[in-house]
Amino acid sequence: MKEKLKKYLKILTIELEESLEYLEYLLEVHRFREGKGEITHYVYLENVTVLTNELSGMKNFLKIVKSLKADNFRELESVILYLEKQAVESVKHFDYPEAVHIMCQRKLEKVKRFVLEN
């Protein structure tokens, strides 16, 4: 079971890093679109503010995941429940957008399915 836990945390880390890259890409797209005049400066600022907050929340969640040790848990479900709780608490504590919780939840479930099927 420890190998599944380690595999889960490793894959989850990769998935979260990919999410960070995508959010950073979206920021670049908005900068480009604002620069070309496709969106107004006001829309740009609103979108960048939301994306920056989401990026911050996902970075925080990634730190939590990276700090975990598989040896501290007995089963996969306990890791997932712990991380779910951490995601909820982070969103509340730091006032991150609810999308952060949803993204974390989706990644937790996606990786769970993958690890259990393989």
Secondary structure, DSSP 8 states (H G I E B T S, - for coil): -HHHHHHHHHHHHHHHHHHHHHHHHHHHHHHHHHHTTSS-HHHHHHHHHHHHHHHHHHHHHHHHHHH--GGG-SSHHHHHHHHHHHHHHHHHHHT--HHHHHHHHHHHHHHHHHHHH-
